[in-house]
Every structure is written in C-alpha cells, then in structure tokens.
C-alpha cells in the first residue's frame, strides 16, 4: 500500500491560500516546555502534522499532560518527569533531539537514542553535544544512545563551527537553567530561533541577541508558564507562492511575514515574476510566459533556504535560459532531479551545482517523492503539466504541509489523493 497524489495540470490557479503555522517553530517551543515545573505552556497556531503528533507523544511519555485541539497545544509539566526517551519515538524524527538540552538542564541527566538512526559524524548533532559538554555535561555514547549527565550546567562562551538551527535551539534552552551567563556565537538566525527566544522570554528567560549571530542568556531558574503564538510557516508560504508562478496563475498567500522569505521574493523579481504585497499577504500574477533564468546559492538564513531550492528548481525548469543552482547546505538535496527529468526537465548535475536549462513544458509521468521538499517540487511540476501526473510517496510531503491537497484545490487545482492501488 502506498499513498499517492494525482494531479491534472495545465490550469492557472486563482485565489487565496492561508499559511499554516510553522512546524519547525512549534517543535522547539514544545520541547522548551520541559524546562517548566508545575506549570502550563500553551501554543497557538500549531499545524496538525505527523511530526507535531510525534512530539506530543514524546512529551507525554516523559510525563507531561497535553491537549491538542484546533491548532492549540497546552502542555502541563509536573514537578517530576522522566529523563529517558524511548527509541521508537525518537527515531521517527530528528527534531526529537531538541528535548536533550531541556532534560539535561532540568533533571541533570538524559538518555536519548540517536535521532533518526543517524551517525554522529555525518549530521550536526555533534555540535549539540560539544556545546553541552562545554557547559559541564558528561557525554557518553553507548549502544547507539547518548548518555548525558551533569552536576549543574555552567554558563560559558560557545562558538558553533556551523550555524546549526538544532544546535542553537538545544544550547539556548539548556542555557536557560545554567548558572551564570552563556554566550553563543555564530548561531543560527532563522525566524524560528527568534520565535523560540520570544517564547522563552514569555516563560521568564533572560535572552538578548536573537536574530543576530550572538545570543546572550542569563540563567533564570524561576520560570513560569504562559501563552505563545507560533509564526507562519515561511517554507509552506514559499511553496504556495511558487504554485501560483508555475501554474501561470494569480495566487495570494495570506497570514505570512514577507520579511521571512525576502530571499525568494528577490529571486522572483529577478526572474520577472509580478509580485505584490498587502500587509501580511503576498500575491503573484501571471508570469510564467516571461520567466527568466536566475542563479542562486543556498545559504543559512537570511540567505536562500535549502528547503525552497527543489520547488524553485521546478519553476526554473520552465524559464527562458539557463539557471545555475548551487546547494551548499545538504549533500543529498538533489534527489528530486532524476524525477523532474522523467517529466522532461533538462538538468545537469556537476557536484553540488545544478545546471537547469529551461524547457517549454513538462510531460505526464509517475514520479516518487524521496523527501518532503522533493515531493513539493514534484507537485508543483504536476500543476504545470498538461494531463495527469502521479506523485508517489506522499507520506513525506504530509510531514510538512497541512492539507496541501485541500489548499491547492481551493484555488482551482485538479488534484486528488489515492490511497493504494485500485486493484488492491
């Protein structure tokens, strides 16, 4: 059995799509609730996604009492919680590693299987561990799990070798309960980090510098609960904007913070897309017939996001001229290329660079979503294709997009999910 999406493309989309809350902002704020004792943290604008449900299940196992209704999550944390995380839940998603810092700071110890079964050397969880060790934690790896303990974390200066979002979040949360001042340098600057800092400040934390390369945190042992709001999902917003572009339609994406994706908007204007703004909405007009090739390089925020690179490649495959797309964040971020080529895209890979020569149209095909954003790119390509495109592996896409089928249908897309094959 396999979930798949059928798209009959060639119809210009027209209308407004409201953006969901940001999963990658909600997950660390949910993890931060573990810093509390006998208090409740309530989050609003939380998307209904599998990863959110996994984090809910993880926090419940650790001892929290949680309700999740109508995009609102209330997390009540008792005085006593567990410090050992179960492998089946942690290995479902990498964001599970975000409970490590809060657990260690609060309980003085934590046991966590390596998230997603990844190896320490190949993914930046080593930055989390190096930082925690510098704050006074003892870290051991035993049977594929991190065993961390401390007699009390101490504030210190930590320089990150790379501005890892996860490491920044974990060390920021751990520093809240550490003794004295912690200075984190070369940290991630993403809007999700700012949302986390704002949420922690609501809980009583003392933080300066979010959104810059340096964070200063004063240890604040007395925290309280509160209400926080999760920011709009900038990657989902970018995807829906690009759906308007690739379908040659008129699409408005509402409830967004346009400054969060300035890098995409600048590239769209460079490509001759008609872009307009109205408060917290961004609109694109019919532009595909005049699309011009561009060059870009993915970079940490505020640079161009790696999570939008596959979707923009699908759009640029139909532009006039040759686009050059350089991927500098992840080594496996071109898995969508072979699937786009099945649809007629002309893309040549040279190491971490893709040379994208514009073609006149895509062809009908059955393609496979190898990961979340690759799946989004293939859906966009399907919207531009005369005839039926079938995207398999939609489970990946549903990890990051709430109701993508409903949202695209609401602006005129001919799209339908199909669970399993009709012949069984």
Secondary structure as UniProt FT lines:
FT   STRAND          3..9
FT   STRAND          14..18
FT   HELIX           23..32
FT   HELIX           33..35
FT   STRAND          39..44
FT   HELIX           50..62
FT   STRAND          65..69
FT   TURN            70..71
FT   STRAND          72..77
FT   HELIX           87..90
FT   TURN            91..92
FT   HELIX           94..98
FT   HELIX           99..107
FT   STRAND          109..113
FT   HELIX           115..117
FT   HELIX           120..122
FT   HELIX           125..134
FT   TURN            135..136
FT   STRAND          138..142
FT   TURN            143..144
FT   STRAND          145..149
FT   STRAND          157..159
FT   HELIX           165..176
FT   STRAND          181..185
FT   HELIX           191..202
FT   TURN            203..204
FT   STRAND          206..208
FT   TURN            210..211
FT   STRAND          214..218
FT   STRAND          226..229
FT   HELIX           234..246
FT   TURN            247..248
FT   STRAND          250..254
FT   HELIX           258..261
FT   HELIX           262..270
FT   TURN            271..272
FT   STRAND          275..278
FT   TURN            279..280
FT   STRAND          281..284
FT   HELIX           288..290
FT   STRAND          295..298
FT   TURN            301..302
FT   HELIX           306..316
FT   TURN            317..318
FT   STRAND          322..326
FT   TURN            331..336
FT   HELIX           337..342
FT   TURN            343..344
FT   STRAND          346..350
FT   TURN            351..352
FT   STRAND          353..357
FT   STRAND          366..368
FT   HELIX           372..383
FT   STRAND          386..392
FT   HELIX           394..397
FT   TURN            398..400
FT   TURN            402..403
FT   HELIX           404..410
FT   TURN            411..412
FT   STRAND          414..419
FT   TURN            422..423
//
